[in-house]
Amino acid sequence: MQTKHFFTDPNHLVLTALNSLTLTNPSLALDVENKIVFRRPDAPRKPKKVSIVTGGGSGHEPAFAGFVGQGLCDAAVAGTIFASPSAEQIRRTAIDRVPTDQGVLIIPNNYTGDVLNFGMATEKSRAAGIKTEFFAMADDVGVGRTKSGKVGRRGIGGGILILKLAGALAEAGGSLDQVYRLVQQTNDNLVSIGSSLQHVHVPGRGVPEDSIASDEVEVGMGIHNEPGSHRTKFELVGLVTTMLRQLLDPNDSDRAYIKYTPKDKFVLLINNLGGVSPIELSGILDEVHRQLTGSYNIKPVRVIQGSFLTSLNGLGFSISLLKLEDTGLGAGKSMLELLDAPAEATGWSNPIPTPTWENRNDSPVQLKNSNLGQENPSNLKLDPAIVKKILGAGLKSVISAEPEVTRFDTIVGDGDCGIGLKRGAEAIQKLLDTAPLTDDIVNTVNQIVTVVENVMDGTSGAIYAIFLNALAHGLRDQDKGSPLPASTEVWAKALKHSVNALAKYTPAKPGDRTLIDALVPFCDTLFQSKDVHAAAAAAQKGTESTKSMKASLGRSVYVGSEEEWVGKIPDPGAYGLSEFLTGLAKSA
């Protein structure tokens, strides 16, 4: 493993790498504070064009900022190395850094943190009145259906083909609905797998304890050092044989994601994970192509090689195969034509043309910043005194329950669930005590959303933030232009909307032993009965049922011994939420 780097400060490295893109492509600008690379507002741009926003953790260059430019993406937002950017960074990208008149497609790779944070930004964009679609690219077959479970396939190198087709269609005037359908269709016909001889080392961090033996290779290893399907003795011909079998074997029920016939045409992409020399990558491509034509009778109509989505200096590569299908979009908009369309992005193969250099403008870009403190008013009304009374009772209940939640989470988790809930509850209570609340309930919910996003971290914090953002949207949707009391029926409809929105970004369902086991019964019962007491009882019943459930998501999957808690300990997140809902109902 190579542990020597020219940079020792990873944060400084990320910023300098992002800034370099504005030097190699003069049509781009950088929002340093939010780590957003975006097309300059004064650069040439076709009118009435859908905006495409992507992004993810740094360390995968040229993904994702290297794919920003005419004909590809409109903006990319970067996190720290191997970590998702925050929802606030993404929200600012989608609302403030790209045109929104024709809608926005938000399209990260399929990793939990990315899905939650990009999903939260999607809901905030929708709540702001912007037509927005969300799609998580998922092309990896390395771990198979059984191992990937509800999370689904990971997003790896093949995703650049999805971005390229989407960007070309948007440039050609495709509508948001057309672009969204195309990315779904492309993903359905795309398979990828990577392999690596060694883990990578992140600048400024210690050396990972696990190491791959010098004569072995990890088949299917992910782009963050995640394990793949297995390790085996290394020999290139045999490795390529194994990888192609996992991509194309129709009898492998765990990995047969695409069906094909001898008449089907394919695009082949060989992606360097960062540390393979160009001459070796060329030799790898030759071996892959030889086996594709000889063993599978597949002669790709396009062969693409290079570094598109890396893993720092990862000593590995990935193979992606895209089966071409009729898009139904007419002349000039087939998958192949869209792939061949020009793109002014340094991460893609085409160079920046002369007109772009002639239009160079080095003057600073005036950054637009939306003011979340001045929300559009709504006509949904609720007396602030009632809000403080009912919500305060729920907050008091969850704060009191912290020791028990912490005890439960110490047994089945990492022990921080209770503290996180208490921290969030205390911050919301402080808002109720100090903020000048009005009778505009949508405005109040938005203020609470801001508090939750700032003080509650981790997966549960993201889930609560997405849910509350969707709640604000669900309430505003019921505003018909004249004053309307925020009745139980209004809340029930909004909560139902929030549950549906949350389901887009987390695979958790009732029965998975998560806070969803308390949340969904509460919302469903309230929607059906309009009785908050019955809804709170349903949440308690759902929480109690988690005692006998086997965990399928979260840290409970691999923390602690089931003998310690099965039949005894409820899910801590569900328990904490149920306590809040019970306290809230008692004061209603």
C-alpha positions as CSV (number, residue, x, y, z in Angstrom):
1,M,0.0,0.0,0.0
2,Q,1.3,3.4,-1.0
3,T,1.2,5.7,2.1
4,K,3.4,8.6,0.9
5,H,1.6,11.6,-0.5
6,F,2.4,15.1,-1.7
7,F,-0.4,16.5,0.5
8,T,-0.8,15.7,4.2
9,D,-3.9,17.8,4.8
10,P,-6.8,16.1,3.0
11,N,-9.1,19.2,3.3
12,H,-6.6,21.5,1.6
13,L,-6.1,18.8,-1.0
14,V,-9.8,18.7,-1.9
15,L,-10.1,22.5,-2.3
16,T,-7.0,22.8,-4.5
17,A,-8.2,20.0,-6.7
18,L,-11.6,21.6,-7.1
19,N,-10.0,25.0,-7.9
20,S,-7.8,23.4,-10.6
21,L,-10.9,22.7,-12.6
22,T,-11.6,26.4,-13.1
23,L,-8.1,26.7,-14.4
24,T,-8.4,23.9,-17.0
25,N,-12.0,24.8,-18.0
26,P,-12.7,28.5,-18.1
27,S,-16.5,28.0,-18.3
28,L,-16.5,26.8,-14.7
29,A,-16.6,28.5,-11.3
30,L,-16.0,27.3,-7.7
31,D,-18.0,28.1,-4.6
32,V,-15.2,27.4,-2.2
33,E,-17.2,27.5,1.0
34,N,-19.6,24.9,-0.2
35,K,-17.2,22.9,-2.4
36,I,-19.4,23.3,-5.5
37,V,-18.1,23.4,-9.0
38,F,-20.7,24.8,-11.4
39,R,-21.1,26.3,-14.9
40,R,-20.6,30.0,-14.9
41,P,-23.8,32.0,-15.3
42,D,-22.0,34.1,-18.0
43,A,-20.8,31.1,-20.0
44,P,-22.8,30.1,-23.2
45,R,-25.8,28.0,-22.3
46,K,-28.8,26.8,-24.2
47,P,-32.1,28.2,-23.0
48,K,-34.8,26.1,-21.4
49,K,-32.4,23.4,-20.4
50,V,-32.8,20.9,-17.6
51,S,-30.1,21.2,-14.9
52,I,-28.2,18.1,-13.8
53,V,-26.6,18.1,-10.3
54,T,-24.3,15.3,-9.2
55,G,-21.6,14.8,-6.6
56,G,-20.2,12.7,-3.8
57,G,-17.2,12.2,-1.7
58,S,-13.8,13.4,-2.9
59,G,-11.1,11.0,-3.8
60,H,-12.9,9.7,-6.9
61,E,-11.6,12.3,-9.4
62,P,-12.4,13.2,-12.0
63,A,-15.8,12.2,-10.6
64,F,-17.7,14.2,-10.0
65,A,-16.6,17.8,-10.6
66,G,-14.6,16.8,-13.6
67,F,-17.9,16.0,-15.4
68,V,-19.2,19.6,-15.1
69,G,-19.4,21.4,-18.4
70,Q,-21.5,22.0,-21.5
71,G,-23.1,18.7,-22.7
72,L,-22.7,16.9,-19.3
73,C,-23.5,18.1,-15.8
74,D,-24.3,21.6,-14.6
75,A,-22.9,21.4,-11.1
76,A,-21.1,18.9,-8.8
77,V,-20.8,19.2,-5.0
78,A,-17.9,17.5,-3.1
79,G,-17.7,16.1,0.3
80,T,-14.5,15.3,2.2
81,I,-12.5,12.3,1.0
82,F,-14.8,9.3,0.8
83,A,-17.6,11.1,2.6
84,S,-20.9,12.5,1.3
85,P,-21.4,16.3,1.1
86,S,-23.9,17.7,3.5
87,A,-27.5,18.3,2.6
88,E,-27.0,22.0,2.9
89,Q,-24.2,22.0,0.3
90,I,-26.4,20.0,-2.0
91,R,-29.4,22.2,-1.4
92,R,-27.4,25.3,-2.2
93,T,-26.2,23.6,-5.4
94,A,-29.6,22.7,-6.6
95,I,-31.4,25.9,-5.7
96,D,-28.7,28.6,-6.0
97,R,-26.0,27.4,-8.4
98,V,-27.9,26.1,-11.4
99,P,-30.9,27.4,-13.4
100,T,-34.1,25.8,-12.1
101,D,-36.7,27.0,-14.7
102,Q,-36.9,23.7,-16.5
103,G,-36.3,21.5,-13.4
104,V,-33.3,19.8,-11.8
105,L,-32.2,16.2,-11.8
106,I,-30.2,15.3,-8.7
107,I,-28.1,12.2,-9.4
108,P,-25.5,10.8,-6.9
109,N,-24.2,7.2,-6.6
110,N,-26.1,4.7,-4.4
111,Y,-24.4,4.9,-1.0
112,T,-26.4,5.4,2.2
113,G,-24.9,8.8,3.1
114,D,-25.2,10.1,-0.4
115,V,-28.8,8.9,-0.8
116,L,-29.9,10.5,2.4
117,N,-28.2,13.8,2.0
118,F,-28.9,14.2,-1.7
119,G,-32.5,13.0,-1.0
120,M,-32.9,15.6,1.8
121,A,-31.8,18.3,-0.7
122,T,-34.2,17.0,-3.2
123,E,-37.1,17.4,-0.8
124,K,-35.9,20.9,0.1
125,S,-35.8,21.8,-3.6
126,R,-39.3,20.5,-4.1
127,A,-40.5,22.4,-1.1
128,A,-39.1,25.5,-2.7
129,G,-41.3,25.0,-5.7
130,I,-38.7,23.6,-8.0
131,K,-39.5,20.6,-10.2
132,T,-36.9,18.1,-9.0
133,E,-36.2,14.4,-9.7
134,F,-33.8,12.2,-7.8
135,F,-32.0,9.1,-8.9
136,A,-29.2,7.1,-7.3
137,M,-26.9,5.4,-9.8
138,A,-26.4,1.7,-9.0
139,D,-24.4,-0.4,-11.4
140,D,-22.1,-2.7,-9.3
141,V,-22.7,-6.5,-9.4
142,G,-19.7,-7.3,-7.2
143,V,-21.5,-8.2,-4.0
144,G,-24.7,-9.6,-5.6
145,R,-28.4,-9.4,-4.6
146,T,-28.1,-11.5,-1.4
147,K,-25.3,-9.5,0.2
148,S,-26.5,-6.0,-1.0
149,G,-30.0,-6.7,0.3
150,K,-32.4,-3.7,0.5
151,V,-29.7,-1.2,-0.1
152,G,-29.2,-2.5,-3.6
153,R,-26.3,-2.2,-6.0
154,R,-23.5,0.2,-5.2
155,G,-22.6,3.0,-7.7
156,I,-19.2,2.6,-9.3
157,G,-17.5,3.5,-12.6
158,G,-20.3,2.8,-15.0
159,G,-22.3,5.7,-13.6
160,I,-20.3,8.0,-15.9
161,L,-22.2,6.5,-18.8
162,I,-25.5,7.4,-17.2
163,L,-24.3,11.0,-16.5
164,K,-23.0,11.3,-20.1
165,L,-26.3,10.2,-21.7
166,A,-28.4,12.4,-19.3
167,G,-26.2,15.4,-20.0
168,A,-26.4,15.0,-23.7
169,L,-30.2,14.6,-23.7
170,A,-30.6,17.7,-21.5
171,E,-28.3,19.6,-23.9
172,A,-30.4,18.5,-26.8
173,G,-33.6,19.9,-25.1
174,G,-35.0,16.9,-23.4
175,S,-37.5,17.5,-20.7
176,L,-36.9,16.6,-17.0
177,D,-39.3,13.6,-17.4
178,Q,-37.4,12.4,-20.5
179,V,-34.0,12.8,-18.8
180,Y,-35.3,11.0,-15.7
181,R,-36.7,8.1,-17.7
182,L,-33.5,7.8,-19.7
183,V,-31.3,7.5,-16.5
184,Q,-33.6,4.8,-15.2
185,Q,-33.4,2.9,-18.5
186,T,-29.7,3.3,-18.8
187,N,-29.2,2.0,-15.2
188,D,-31.4,-1.0,-15.9
189,N,-29.1,-2.0,-18.8
190,L,-25.8,-1.3,-17.0
191,V,-23.5,-3.7,-15.1
192,S,-20.1,-3.0,-13.6
193,I,-17.5,-4.8,-11.4
194,G,-14.2,-3.7,-10.0
195,S,-11.2,-5.6,-8.6
196,S,-8.1,-4.3,-6.8
197,L,-4.7,-5.7,-5.7
198,Q,-4.6,-3.5,-2.6
199,H,-6.5,-1.1,-0.4
200,V,-5.9,2.6,-0.8
201,H,-4.5,5.0,1.8
202,V,-6.2,8.3,2.6
203,P,-3.8,11.3,3.1
204,G,-3.6,12.3,6.7
205,R,-5.0,9.0,8.0
206,G,-3.4,5.9,9.6
207,V,-2.8,2.7,7.8
208,P,-5.8,0.3,7.6
209,E,-5.4,-2.9,9.6
210,D,-6.6,-5.1,6.8
211,S,-4.3,-5.8,3.9
212,I,-4.6,-7.9,0.7
213,A,-1.8,-10.4,0.4
214,S,0.8,-9.7,-2.3
215,D,-0.3,-12.6,-4.5
216,E,-4.1,-12.0,-4.1
217,V,-6.7,-9.8,-5.6
218,E,-10.1,-8.6,-4.2
219,V,-12.8,-9.4,-6.7
220,G,-15.6,-6.8,-6.5
221,M,-13.9,-4.4,-4.1
222,G,-15.8,-1.1,-3.8
223,I,-14.5,2.3,-4.3
224,H,-14.0,3.0,-0.5
225,N,-12.1,-0.2,0.3
226,E,-15.3,-2.1,0.9
227,P,-15.0,-5.9,0.4
228,G,-16.2,-7.6,-2.7
229,S,-17.3,-11.2,-3.3
230,H,-14.0,-12.9,-2.6
231,R,-10.3,-12.9,-2.7
232,T,-8.3,-15.2,-5.0
233,K,-4.8,-15.8,-6.2
234,F,-4.0,-13.2,-8.8
235,E,-3.6,-14.0,-12.5
236,L,-5.0,-11.5,-15.0
237,V,-6.6,-13.9,-17.5
238,G,-8.4,-15.8,-14.8
239,L,-9.4,-12.6,-13.0
240,V,-11.0,-11.2,-16.2
241,T,-12.8,-14.5,-16.7
242,T,-14.3,-14.3,-13.2
243,M,-15.3,-10.7,-13.6
244,L,-17.0,-11.2,-17.0
245,R,-18.8,-14.2,-15.6
246,Q,-20.2,-12.1,-12.8
247,L,-21.3,-9.5,-15.3
248,L,-22.8,-11.7,-17.9
249,D,-23.7,-15.2,-16.6
250,P,-27.5,-15.5,-17.2
251,N,-27.6,-18.5,-14.8
252,D,-26.2,-16.5,-11.8
253,S,-29.4,-15.5,-10.1
254,D,-27.5,-13.4,-7.6
255,R,-26.0,-11.2,-10.3
256,A,-27.9,-11.5,-13.6
257,Y,-29.1,-7.9,-13.8
258,I,-29.3,-7.8,-17.5
259,K,-30.7,-10.1,-20.2
260,Y,-29.2,-10.1,-23.6
261,T,-29.3,-11.8,-27.0
262,P,-26.7,-12.2,-29.8
263,K,-28.3,-9.3,-31.5
264,D,-27.8,-6.8,-28.7
265,K,-25.1,-4.2,-28.9
266,F,-22.8,-3.1,-26.0
267,V,-20.6,-0.2,-24.9
268,L,-17.5,-1.3,-23.0
269,L,-15.9,1.0,-20.4
270,I,-12.6,0.2,-18.7
271,N,-12.1,2.5,-15.7
272,N,-8.8,3.0,-13.9
273,L,-9.3,3.1,-10.1
274,G,-6.3,5.5,-10.0
275,G,-3.1,3.5,-9.5
276,V,-2.8,1.4,-12.6
277,S,-0.3,2.6,-15.2
278,P,-1.7,3.6,-18.6
279,I,0.2,0.8,-20.3
280,E,-1.2,-1.9,-17.9
281,L,-4.7,-0.5,-18.3
282,S,-4.4,-0.8,-22.0
283,G,-3.3,-4.4,-21.6
284,I,-6.2,-5.1,-19.3
285,L,-8.6,-3.6,-21.9
286,D,-7.1,-5.8,-24.6
287,E,-7.7,-8.9,-22.4
288,V,-11.3,-7.9,-21.6
289,H,-12.1,-7.3,-25.2
290,R,-10.5,-10.6,-26.3
291,Q,-12.6,-12.6,-23.9
292,L,-15.8,-10.6,-24.7
293,T,-15.5,-11.4,-28.4
294,G,-14.1,-14.9,-28.0
295,S,-16.2,-16.3,-25.1
296,Y,-19.4,-14.2,-25.3
297,N,-19.6,-13.2,-29.0
298,I,-19.9,-9.6,-27.9
299,K,-18.0,-7.0,-30.0
300,P,-18.6,-3.6,-28.3
301,V,-19.6,-0.8,-30.7
302,R,-17.8,1.7,-28.5
303,V,-14.7,1.0,-26.3
304,I,-13.8,3.7,-23.8
305,Q,-10.7,3.6,-21.5
306,G,-9.5,6.0,-18.9
307,S,-9.8,7.3,-15.4
308,F,-13.4,8.3,-14.8
309,L,-14.2,7.3,-11.2
310,T,-11.2,6.5,-9.1
311,S,-10.4,5.4,-5.6
312,L,-7.5,7.8,-4.9
313,N,-4.5,5.8,-6.2
314,G,-6.3,2.4,-6.1
315,L,-4.4,-0.4,-7.7
316,G,-7.3,-1.8,-9.6
317,F,-9.8,-1.3,-12.4
318,S,-13.5,-1.8,-13.2
319,I,-15.3,-3.2,-16.2
320,S,-18.7,-1.7,-17.3
321,L,-21.0,-3.0,-20.0
322,L,-24.0,-0.9,-21.2
323,K,-26.5,-2.8,-23.3
324,L,-27.9,-0.3,-25.9
325,E,-31.7,0.0,-26.1
326,D,-34.1,2.1,-28.1
327,T,-34.8,5.3,-26.1
328,G,-38.0,6.1,-28.0
329,L,-36.8,9.7,-28.2
330,G,-36.4,10.0,-31.9
331,A,-33.6,10.9,-34.3
332,G,-30.4,12.1,-32.7
333,K,-31.3,10.9,-29.3
334,S,-30.4,7.2,-29.3
335,M,-28.1,6.0,-26.5
336,L,-25.2,5.8,-29.0
337,E,-25.8,9.3,-30.4
338,L,-26.1,10.8,-26.9
339,L,-22.9,9.0,-25.9
340,D,-21.0,10.4,-28.9
341,A,-22.3,13.9,-28.5
342,P,-19.7,16.5,-27.5
343,A,-19.1,17.5,-23.9
344,E,-16.9,20.3,-22.5
345,A,-15.9,18.5,-19.3
346,T,-12.3,17.7,-18.5
347,G,-13.2,14.4,-17.0
348,W,-14.7,13.2,-20.3
349,S,-12.5,12.5,-23.4
350,N,-13.3,15.5,-25.6
351,P,-11.1,18.6,-25.2
352,I,-12.4,22.0,-24.5
353,P,-13.0,23.8,-27.9
354,T,-11.7,27.2,-29.0
355,P,-14.9,29.1,-28.6
356,T,-15.0,28.3,-24.8
357,W,-11.5,29.8,-24.4
358,E,-12.4,32.8,-26.4
359,N,-15.3,33.5,-24.1
360,R,-13.1,33.2,-21.1
361,N,-14.0,35.6,-18.3
362,D,-11.8,35.8,-15.2
363,S,-14.0,38.2,-13.3
364,P,-15.5,36.8,-10.0
365,V,-18.9,35.2,-10.2
366,Q,-21.5,36.9,-8.0
367,L,-22.8,34.0,-5.8
368,K,-26.5,33.9,-5.2
369,N,-27.6,33.0,-1.7
370,S,-31.2,32.2,-0.9
371,N,-32.3,33.3,2.6
372,L,-33.9,30.4,4.3
373,G,-34.9,32.7,7.2
374,Q,-37.4,34.4,5.0
375,E,-39.7,31.6,3.9
376,N,-42.7,32.2,1.7
377,P,-45.7,32.7,4.1
378,S,-48.4,30.1,4.1
379,N,-52.1,30.2,5.1
380,L,-52.0,27.2,7.4
381,K,-52.6,28.6,10.9
382,L,-52.0,27.2,14.4
383,D,-51.7,29.2,17.6
384,P,-48.1,29.3,18.7
385,A,-49.2,28.7,22.3
386,I,-50.7,25.3,21.3
387,V,-47.5,24.4,19.4
388,K,-45.4,25.2,22.5
389,K,-47.8,23.2,24.8
390,I,-48.2,20.0,22.6
391,L,-44.7,19.9,21.1
392,G,-43.1,20.8,24.4
393,A,-44.7,17.9,26.1
394,G,-43.4,15.5,23.5
395,L,-39.9,17.0,23.8
396,K,-40.0,16.7,27.6
397,S,-40.9,13.1,27.3
398,V,-38.1,12.2,24.9
399,I,-35.5,14.1,27.1
400,S,-36.7,12.1,30.1
401,A,-36.4,8.9,28.2
402,E,-32.7,9.5,27.3
403,P,-31.2,7.2,30.0
404,E,-33.3,4.3,28.9
405,V,-32.7,4.9,25.2
406,T,-29.0,5.0,25.9
407,R,-29.1,1.8,27.8
408,F,-30.9,0.0,25.0
409,D,-28.5,1.4,22.4
410,T,-25.5,0.4,24.5
411,I,-26.6,-3.2,24.1
412,V,-27.7,-3.3,20.5
413,G,-25.9,-0.3,18.9
414,D,-23.1,2.2,19.5
415,G,-24.7,4.0,22.5
416,D,-25.3,7.4,21.0
417,C,-29.0,7.2,20.0
418,G,-30.3,8.6,23.3
419,I,-27.8,11.5,23.4
420,G,-28.6,12.4,19.8
421,L,-32.4,12.5,20.5
422,K,-31.9,14.5,23.7
423,R,-29.6,17.0,21.9
424,G,-32.2,17.5,19.1
425,A,-35.1,17.8,21.6
426,E,-33.3,20.3,23.8
427,A,-32.4,22.4,20.7
428,I,-36.0,22.5,19.5
429,Q,-37.2,23.4,23.0
430,K,-34.8,26.3,23.0
431,L,-36.3,27.4,19.7
432,L,-39.8,27.3,21.2
433,D,-38.6,29.3,24.2
434,T,-36.7,32.0,22.4
435,A,-37.9,32.3,18.8
436,P,-40.7,34.7,17.8
437,L,-43.1,32.1,16.5
438,T,-46.1,33.1,14.4
439,D,-49.3,31.3,13.7
440,D,-47.9,30.3,10.3
441,I,-47.3,26.6,11.0
442,V,-45.3,25.9,7.8
443,N,-42.8,28.6,8.8
444,T,-42.6,27.1,12.3
445,V,-41.9,23.6,10.9
446,N,-39.2,25.1,8.6
447,Q,-37.5,26.7,11.7
448,I,-37.6,23.3,13.4
449,V,-36.1,21.7,10.3
450,T,-33.1,24.1,10.4
451,V,-32.5,23.1,14.1
452,V,-32.7,19.4,13.4
453,E,-30.3,19.7,10.4
454,N,-27.8,21.6,12.5
455,V,-27.7,19.6,15.7
456,M,-28.7,16.0,14.8
457,D,-26.2,14.0,12.9
458,G,-25.8,10.4,11.7
459,T,-28.3,8.3,9.9
460,S,-31.2,9.0,12.3
461,G,-30.6,12.8,12.0
462,A,-30.8,12.6,8.2
463,I,-34.0,10.6,8.4
464,Y,-35.6,13.1,10.7
465,A,-34.5,16.0,8.5
466,I,-35.9,14.4,5.3
467,F,-39.1,13.6,7.1
468,L,-39.6,17.1,8.4
469,N,-38.7,18.7,5.1
470,A,-41.3,16.6,3.4
471,L,-43.7,17.4,6.2
472,A,-43.3,21.1,5.4
473,H,-44.0,20.3,1.8
474,G,-47.0,18.2,2.7
475,L,-48.5,21.0,4.7
476,R,-47.8,23.7,2.1
477,D,-49.5,21.5,-0.6
478,Q,-52.7,21.9,1.4
479,D,-52.6,25.7,1.3
480,K,-55.4,26.8,-1.1
481,G,-54.8,30.6,-0.7
482,S,-57.0,31.4,2.2
483,P,-56.6,30.9,5.9
484,L,-56.9,27.3,7.0
485,P,-56.6,25.9,10.5
486,A,-54.0,23.2,10.9
487,S,-56.4,20.5,12.0
488,T,-55.7,16.9,12.8
489,E,-56.8,16.0,9.2
490,V,-54.4,18.5,7.7
491,W,-51.5,17.0,9.9
492,A,-52.6,13.5,9.0
493,K,-52.4,14.2,5.2
494,A,-49.0,15.9,5.6
495,L,-47.6,13.1,7.7
496,K,-48.8,10.5,5.1
497,H,-46.9,12.5,2.4
498,S,-43.8,12.5,4.6
499,V,-43.8,8.8,5.0
500,N,-44.1,8.3,1.3
501,A,-41.3,10.8,0.6
502,L,-39.0,9.1,3.2
503,A,-39.5,5.7,1.5
504,K,-37.7,7.1,-1.5
505,Y,-34.4,7.5,0.4
506,T,-34.3,4.6,2.9
507,P,-35.1,0.9,2.4
508,A,-36.3,0.6,6.0
509,K,-39.8,-0.7,6.3
510,P,-41.9,-1.8,9.3
511,G,-40.5,-5.0,10.4
512,D,-36.8,-4.0,9.9
513,R,-36.3,-3.1,13.6
514,T,-35.8,0.7,13.1
515,L,-37.5,3.9,14.2
516,I,-39.8,3.3,11.1
517,D,-41.6,0.6,13.2
518,A,-42.9,3.5,15.4
519,L,-43.2,6.2,12.8
520,V,-45.3,4.4,10.2
521,P,-47.9,3.0,12.5
522,F,-48.4,6.4,14.1
523,C,-48.8,8.2,10.7
524,D,-51.0,5.5,9.2
525,T,-53.3,5.3,12.2
526,L,-53.6,9.1,12.4
527,F,-54.5,9.2,8.7
528,Q,-57.2,6.6,9.1
529,S,-58.7,7.5,12.5
530,K,-57.8,11.2,12.9
531,D,-57.2,10.2,16.6
532,V,-53.8,11.2,17.9
533,H,-54.2,8.9,21.0
534,A,-54.9,5.9,18.9
535,A,-51.9,6.8,16.7
536,A,-49.6,7.1,19.7
537,A,-50.8,3.7,20.9
538,A,-50.0,2.2,17.5
539,A,-46.5,3.6,17.7
540,Q,-46.1,2.0,21.2
541,K,-47.3,-1.3,19.8
542,G,-44.9,-1.0,16.9
543,T,-42.0,-0.3,19.2
544,E,-42.9,-3.3,21.4
545,S,-42.9,-5.6,18.4
546,T,-39.3,-4.7,17.6
547,K,-38.2,-6.7,20.7
548,S,-38.7,-9.9,18.8
549,M,-37.4,-8.7,15.4
550,K,-34.1,-9.6,13.8
551,A,-32.3,-6.5,12.7
552,S,-31.9,-6.1,8.9
553,L,-30.6,-2.5,8.8
554,G,-28.3,-0.4,11.0
555,R,-25.6,-1.3,13.5
556,S,-27.8,-3.8,15.3
557,V,-27.2,-6.1,12.3
558,Y,-23.6,-6.7,13.6
559,V,-23.3,-5.3,17.1
560,G,-23.9,-7.4,20.2
561,S,-25.2,-10.9,20.6
562,E,-28.9,-11.6,19.8
563,E,-29.2,-13.7,22.9
564,E,-28.7,-10.5,24.9
565,W,-31.6,-8.7,23.5
566,V,-34.1,-10.7,21.5
567,G,-37.4,-10.5,23.2
568,K,-36.1,-8.0,25.8
569,I,-34.8,-4.8,24.1
570,P,-36.8,-2.7,21.7
571,D,-35.1,-0.8,18.9
572,P,-33.7,2.3,20.6
573,G,-34.7,4.7,17.9
574,A,-38.2,3.4,17.8
575,Y,-38.5,3.6,21.6
576,G,-37.3,7.2,21.7
577,L,-39.7,8.3,19.0
578,S,-42.6,6.5,20.6
579,E,-41.9,8.3,23.9
580,F,-42.0,11.6,22.0
581,L,-45.3,10.7,20.3
582,T,-46.8,9.5,23.6
583,G,-45.9,12.7,25.4
584,L,-47.3,14.7,22.5
585,A,-50.6,12.8,22.5
586,K,-51.1,13.2,26.2
587,S,-51.1,17.0,26.0
588,A,-53.3,17.2,22.9
